Amino acid sequence: LSLSAVEVFRILSFLTFPLTALGIYFLTWIRLKRQTVGLIAAVFFLLSQASWLFQALHGIFAQSFSLILVAPTLLFFDLFLERLLKGQIRSFSSRLFFVITVLFMGITYLVHVVTATMIALVLILWSLIRFWFATGPAGLKIILKKTLVALVPAFATILLGLGLAAFWFIPFQSYSSLANREGLNTRNLSQLQEESLRLP
């Protein structure tokens, strides 16, 4: 089977939608323990016009692809918080979920910064909600303490993900600068776009 670069790109562009829906399905199923609810959420995502808007009208592939990473990031972060609230921070599963969350966060930063920023805000908000509504004594001092404690895992995830993205991106950027020096110029984005339009 021989596919051109344009055909491969079109297939990958289409696959972003079912893969995102699959992530929503597993996130809803695992956290709510309701497989039917997960299926309904995934189907409604596929039926929503907003899900296809940017890809169909503007061809924003990076943003569509980054949406695949949203549900897994939220899922593993919530699983990590669950064990953290139970005092199982030193367990293997807790550390594994944290590492996977950081990995997804770093990849999302590389794929689309705006999506990663939105995920970061959701992680902070969700961590605060989880700690605020955790069982325990109430009171202003307790709430303030829970707020500070809740910010630690969220910011740790965000900063480590950002650091991981920088670890991958900075050497690549240095190589690109070297490769694009005069005499070693590669084709720029506009040239690639013009060539893609000439393809059958």
N, C-alpha and C positions, 0 to 999 in steps of 0.2 A: 504494500500500500504506500503510494507516493503522494505526499501532500505538500503543497507549497506553503511558504511562510504565512501568507495571507489566510489560507484555509485553516491552518493550525490556530492562528490568532482568532478566527471566527468561532472555532469549536471551543476554545478556552473561554472566549467571551460569553458564549451561551452557557457553559458549565458553571459559571459563577453563580447563576440563579439556583439551580437545583442543589448545589453544594451549600449555599447559604441557607436554603430551606432545610436541608438535612441537619445543619448545625442548630437551627432553631428547634427542630423536632427533638433532638437529643437533649438540648438544654432544658426544654419544657418537661420532657418525659422524666429525666433524672431528678430534677429539683422538685417538681410538683407530684411526681409518682403517678402521673396520669398519661398513659400513652395516647389516649384519644384526644386529649387537649393538645398534646404535642403535634399530632397529625393535623388537627384543625389549624393550629398556628402556622405550620409549614405551608399548608394549602393556601391560607389567606395571604401569606407573604407572596406566593407565586401569582395569586390572582390580583394583587394590588398593583395598580397602575404606577404608583410611585416607585415600586421595585425595579421597573424596567425603564423608567423615564430617562435617567442620565445616560444609560448605555444606549438606548434606542435613538435618542435625539442628539446627544452630544458625543457619544462614543468614549465616555470617560472610563476606560478600562481599569485604571489603577484604583479608582474609588469602588467600582463594582467588585473587583477582586478582593479588596481589603475587607469588604463586608463578610467574606467567608470566615475571617478570623475573629469577628466580634463575638459570636456565640461561644466558641471554644474558650476564648479568653475569660469571659464572664463565668462560664461553667467551672473551670478549674480554679478561678479565684474564689468563687463561692464555696467550693469543696475545701479549699485551704482555710477559709474563714471558719467554716463549720468545725474543723478539727482544732483550730486555734481557740475558739470559744469553749471547746470541751477540754482544753488543757493538754491537747495531744500534739503540741508544737514540735516535739522531738521525734515523733513517729515518722516512719519511712514514707507513708502515704502523704503526710502533710508536707514534707520536704519535696517530694516528687511533684505534687500539685503546684507548689510555689515555683519550682524550676520551670515547669511547663508553662505556667502563666507568664513568667518573665520572658520565656522564649517566644511565645505568641505575641507578647507586647513589643518585643524588639523587631520581629518580622513586620508587624503592623506599622511601626514607625518607618521602616524602609519602604513599604508599599505605598502608604498614603498617610501623611503627617496629620491631616485634618481628622481622619478616622481614628488614628491613635490618640489624638488629643481628646476627642469625644469619649473614647473608651476610658482614658485616664480620669476624666471628670466623673464618669459613671462609677468607676472603681472607688473613688473617694466617697461619693454619695452613698453607695451601697454598703461600704465598710462602716460608715457612720450609722446607717439605719440598723445594720446587724448588731452593732455594739449597743446602740441606744435601747433597742428592744430586747436585749438579752436579759434573762431573768436575774434579779438581784435587787438590792435596796435602792430606793429612789432618793433624790436629793440633788441640789445644785452642784455640790462638790463631786458627787458620784457621776453626774452627767458630764461635768467638765473633764473628769478623769477618763471616762469612757471615750470622750471625744478625742483627747490626746492619744490614747492607746489605739483608737481606731485609725488614726491617721498614719500610724507607723507602718502597718502592712501595705496600705495603699500607696504611700509615697515610696516605700522600699521597692515595690513592684514596678512603679513608674520609672524611678531613677535607674534601677538595674536594667530595665528594658531599654531605656534611652541609652545607657552606657553600652549595652550589647549592640544596639543599632550603630552607634558611633564606632565601635570596634570593627564592624564590618564595612561601614561606609567610608571612614576616613582614609584607609589604605586604597580603596577603590577610587576615591576622589583624587588622591595623589597620583595614582597610576594614570587616570584619565587626563590630568593636567600634563603629565609627561608625554602621553601619547598624542596629545593635541598641539604640541609645540610646532612651530613653523618648520615645514619639511616633513612632518609626520602627521599632517592633518588627516582626520577621518571625516566622514560625511556628517553634517549637522542634522538636526531634526527636520528642518524644512526640506533638505535634500532627500531625506528618507521618505517624507510624506509625498513629495512629488513623484518619486519612483514607485511608491505603492499605488498611486492613482493611475499610473500607466500600466499596471499589471492587469491581465484579463480577469 
